[in-house]
């Protein structure tokens, strides 16, 4: 619930690059090291990739402006592989026999976190350097895991593990000391506020009321209140915080983006959307430590009743820039903010300037 290869098409009938003496479903192998001083140049050409559904697991996301990571199966192994858009080459970064459930790339683009599990009652977290070696492995008794990675310090991760009765345990991991510390919080979905405090959401009587936002000290377990109420989500961009609150009377989501060091801020609103039982906050992707790209609905109402497209916009402390119209979908945008991958399998290529959206990933049954 909580956790919630490829190759550039050169001929319509080919599914993968063909390698001598390998079968038609093999993935092209390239050297594990990239020549020194090679500079990746983002391409304006929209790629078109296809692969067999049986070998594809997921797209992890952008490792750079020109490199995308995938989880693929190959010869009975689970692999993390990167595809370079400019050179049209593949590189295998990591290989394991244990199924990979999910992968996450740290905003610094130096580290990759893999959630792996061979059974339904346990899980392992593998912290992988971008060059493919394992930095640290952590084991948990539950396969259902929520995590939040500190946006600027990759040593800091908070985990919540869930059990059959939906009780949970929450842990703070500090990679600098390799210590895993159990903490007591009243809501498992905590997020990093800074290197010493976590954001804890104190739910109201109804999920439609939003939450009060508290700060929890990882040093002594103390909590402090904040001015933010009716909170639906908070995102730590690195240098900037984004708070999403519900104004039910006006039927609006209210956004507050603020840089803590300078106090500079930018506010905006969007029509509130729900699925009757809870609010559906529009998805967004962090591009820079002070910029995100989000989809906003054009009207308030129930999400199942919408047929019109929403507005894709870029938000920063300098304001809002509207980019185009698009249906609501998960987003994962490149570090330079030029392209977003959209859809639940990141199958849509969304070029932002000029705006253009089309499928780039074809999965063959």
N, C-alpha and C positions, 0 to 999 in steps of 0.2 A: 504493500500500500504506500509505504513511504519512499520506496525506491523505484520509489517509483524511481587484393580485394578488389579493391576497385581499381579501374584503369580508364584513362581517357579514351572514349570510343573513337576508333579509327575506321571501323567497318561495321555496318549495321548488323551483320550476322555474328560478330565476335562477342563473347561474354567476358573474356579475360585476355591479357597479354599472353601469347603463346611462348612457352619456354621449351627448348629442345629437350626431348626425352621425358617431358612431363605431360600429364593429362590435360584435357581441355579446361578443367576447372582449377588449374593451379594459378597461384598468384605470382606475379613477376618478382623475383628476388633482386635486390640491388645491394651494393656494399653497405655495411653498417655505418661507415663513416662518410661524411660529406666533405668534398674537397675544401680545403681552407680558403677563406676569403671569398667564398661564393655568396653572392648577395641575391636574395630572392626578390623578384620583381612581380608584384601582383599583376595578374592578367585581367584584361577587360572582357576576354572571351569567356562566355558561360560554358563551363565544362558539362559533358554528358557522360555519366558513368553507369555501368550496369554490372550486376553480379547476381549469382544464384542466391535465392532466398535462404537456402540451406547453409550457406557459409557466412551470411551476414548476421551480426547480432545488433550492432548499434553504431551510430556516429557519436564519438565522444565530444569533439568540437575542435576549435581552432588552437593550434599550437603556436602559430604565428600568422601573419597576414597571408602567407602563401602555403601553409601546411595544415592539413586536417587529419585528426586522429580517428581511427576506427577500431572497433572490437570485432574480430573475425575468427572463424574456426578454420583450421587447416591441418590435415593429416592427423586428426584426433586431438590436436592441441588448440588451446585458446590463445589468441595473439592480440597484441596491440600493434597496429601498423599505421604508418603515416603516409599520406599521399601529398606530393609536392605539385602544386598547380602549375608552376612555371616549367619545371623539368619533366613533368609527367612521369615521375618515378616513385616507386614504393620503397619503404624501409621498415623492416621489422624491428620494433623497439623492445618487446617483451613477449615471452612465450611461457605457458604454464599448462599443466594437465587439469588444473582446477577450474571449473566454470567461472567466468567473470560475469558478475551480475550487473555492474555499473562502473563507469569510469568518470573521474572529475579532474579537470586541469586547473591548477592554481593560477590566479591572475598574473603572477610573476612569470608564468610559462616555463618555470624551471622544474616543477614537480608534477607528478601524476598520481592520483589516489585511485586504487582499484579495490572495489568490494568484491571478494570472491567467496564462493561457498560450494561445498560438495554435498551438503545435506540441508535439511530444513530447520535444523536446530542449532546450527553454529555458523560462524562466518569469520573470515580473515580480512583484514585491511592491509593491503600492500602499498607502501609509499615508495614510488619509483622515481628515480631521477630521470630527466629527459633523455639521458644517454642510455637508459635501459637497466641500470643496476638497482637492486633493492636497497633502500636506505633503512627501512624499518618494517617489521611485520607485527600486527596486533591481532589477537584472537578474542572473539566474543561468543557467548553462549547462545545468542539469538541471531537468527538470519535476517531479521527485520531491523534495519538501522537507519536512523536519521543522523545527519552530520552537518556541521557548519564549519568551514575553513576560514581562518582569519585572513582578510583580504590582502594584508601587507606582510604578515609574518607567517610563512608556511610551516613553522614549527608548532603552531597552535591550532588544535582541532578540538571541537566539542562533539561528542557522540551521545546519542540516546538509543538504547536497545530495548526492544519490546518483546513481551512474552505472550503466551497463549491467552491469558486473561486480560491482556492489554495493560498490565502493570509495566513499569519501565524502570530502567536505571540510566543515569546520566554520568558521563565521564569527561574530564578534561585531560587532553594529552598535550604534553610539552616535549617536542622533539629535541630541544637543546639538552634536556636532562633525561630524556626517554622515560619519563614518568607518566603513568596513567592514574589519575586521581578521581575517585568517586565523589560526586557532589549531590546535594539534595535541593531540587528545585520543584516548584509546583506545576510547571508546564514543561514538557520535554522538548518543545520546539524552540530552544533558545538560540540566540545569535550573538556574535561578538560585537561589542560596542567599542572597546579598545583592548589593549593587551592584558588588562587586569580585571575587566568587567564584562559580564554577559548581559544581554537584553532578555528579560523574562516577561512573558505576556500573561497578565492576570485576566482571565476571561470573565466576561459579564454573565448575567443570568441567561442570556440568549446569545447564540453565535452572531446574530444580526446586530448586537450591541457593540461589537468590537471589544478591545481589551485595553486595560490600563497598562502602561509600559513602566516596568521596574528595571533597575540596574542591580546586578548581583556581583559581589566581589568574589573572585576565585581565590583570594588569599585568606579571607576570614569568614566567608559565607554570609556576610551582611548584605542587606538590600536597602536601596534608596528609591524613593519615588521620583517621577519626572512629571513634566507639565503635560505630557501627551496622553490623551484619553481617546476612547473609541478608535483604537488603532487596529488596522487590519493587517498591515505588513510594515516592516522596516528593512531597508537595505543599506548595508555599509559598503560604499563604493571604494573606500580606501582613504581618500582625503575628505570625502563628503558623505553625509547621511541623507537618506531619503525616507520620509515618513509618509505612510498612506493611512488616512483616517476616513471614517464614514460620517457624512452629514445627512442623516436619514430624513430630516425635515425637508431639506432642499433636494434630496435625491441625487447627491453628488459624492464622488470620491475626491478628497482634498489631499493634494500632494505638497509636501514641504521639503525642499532640498536646501541643505545648509552646510557650509564649510565651518567646522568647529573652531579652527584656528583664527579665522578672520571674522566670522559672524555673517559673511555674505550669504544671501539666500535668494531662492527663486520659488514662487508658489504658483500652482496651477490646479485646475479642477477638470474632472471628466464625469459624464453621466454615470450614475451608479447602476450596476448590473448584478442580478442575483439569480440563483437557481431555486428560489423560494426559501430554502432552509439556510442558506449562507450567501454572503457576498462573493462575487467572482471578480477578483481584482485582475485587470488586464495584465498580460504577461509583458515582461521587459527584460532586456539584456544589458549588462554593464559593459560599456565600451572602454572608458577611461576612468581613473579614480574620481572624476567629477563630471561624468557624462553617461547617460543611458539612452537606449532606444526602446520605445514602448508603443503598443497599440491601444488606442482609446476609442471607445464606442461613441457613436454619434447621438445615441439616445438612451435614456434610462429604460429599464424594464427587465424582463426575464430572458436569460441567455438563450433558451430554446426557441424563443419567438423571433429572434433576429435573423434576417436574411441579408441585410445591407452590410457592406464592408465598413471597417473602421478606418481610422486615420493613423498611419504610421508616422511617428514624430521622434525627433531627437531633442533631448532635454539636457541642459547644463545650467550653470550659474549665469550664463549669458542669455538664457531664455529658451524659447521653443522654436524648432525649425521643422515644418511639416514636409514629409518626404513623399507620400503617396497614399493610396487607398489599398486596403488589404483585409482579408478575412482574419478573424482572431485565431492565433495559433502560437505555439511555443516559438521563441526566438533565441538564436545564438549568433551573435554578431562578431565580425572580425575585429582585431584590436584597433585597426585604423578607421573603423566605422564605415567602410565602403560596401561591405556585403554582409547580409544576414542569412543564415540557414534557418528555414522555417519548417514547421510541421512536427508531428510526434516522432517521426523517424529522421527529421532534419533533411527531408527529401526535396525541399523547395529552395531554389537559389534566388535570393532577393537582392538584386543590385540596386543600390540607393541613388547613384548619380551617374547617368540618368536612371530613373526608376524603371525597373523591369523585373518581373517575377515569372519564373518557369521552373518546371521540374528538372532536376539535374541528376537524380539518383533513380535508376530503374532496377527493381528487384524482380528477378525472373523466377517463377515457380518451377 
